[in-house]
Amino acid sequence: MKNIKQLTYHGISWYHLESPDIKQLETLQKDFHLHPLDIEDVHEQRQRPKMDIYRSYIFFVLHVPVWSDQKASLDTRQYSLFVSENYLITVLQQPIAKLNSLFAQAEKDPRKKKRFFKNNSWHLFYFIVNQLLKETNPIKKSISRQLDMIDKELVSSRHKDALQRISKMRRSLVFFQTMIKPQVPIFSKLEQAEHKLGTSDYAHYWGNLVDKLRSDWEEIEDYSEILDGLSETNESLLSYRTNEVIKLLTIFSVILMPLNLIAGTYGMNIRLPLAGYSFAFVLLMLIMLSLSLLMLFYFKKKKWL
């Protein structure tokens, strides 16, 4: 098979494809007698995590989280696996650095190849999935740092920046949850299943993956609760700030009302008291200033300011 990387150890082969075209997938189907529907699933860019069991192999579609420091957000990458007693096939539609690194390590270092394979394709499968799940640890630390930054922005009254981060983080946490949730029943089913492909010998390993996924799920739920709290705090602060602005504008409007009345009255073309005196303007200004100061004193006493 052209353009397909291959590693073999004690009769177990690992085939690795990245961004295959339809012809490569058709060749893969013919050479390994794979189901055509599985090939369609591999070709799909966005497929829900799943497991299909056949007589000679099990087909998996799994997801792994990918964190972007530049965008401060999380996305998911899909990878497909065909696992039989004597081979494992990994197919990537988009690059996953960790998986490519694992293949390169096994290719260059015989000791790592031995540790990865251990004479069993199911151990290789477990090792790959477990290593990819470990990639969630630095991602969770990045999420924790982002939550700390949101908290600091709220303290420093940078509500607009906090709102943008909250929106991005909520999207990232939803992605994380939708990645984890459907994969838990897959490995739970694998842990409990007893069939001819020998996965029952690795029941404790599948249970370990289930525990890891559930632990990640619980941590993401905790982060979601923290984010909800920060979001509510931000909304309360924004509401308080808006109310303060409205209150201040209302006070200025109330102060200006009698001043506008006096100014409007003396602007009319009729004879009014003090209109003929030279000091009338100064007197009116003093009256208007006194009214303003009295009203400000009254608002201050009532603790409206």
Buried (B, 14 or more C-beta within 10 A) or exposed (E): EEEBBEBEBEEBBBBBBBEBEEEBBBBBBEEBEBBEEBBEBBBEEEBEBBBBEBEEBBBBBBBBBBBEEEEBBBBBBBBBBBBBBEBBBBBBBEEBEBBBEBBEBBBEEEEBBEEBBBEBBBBBBBBBBEBBBEBBEEBBEBBBEBBEBBBEBBEEEBBEBBBBBBEBBBEBBEBBBEBBEBBBEBBBBBBEBEEEBEBBEBBEBBBBBBEBBEEBBEBBEEBBEBBEEBBEBBEEBBEEEEEEEEEEEEBEEEBBEBBEEBEEEBEEEEEEEEEEEEEBEEEBEEBBEEBBEEBBEEBEEEEEE
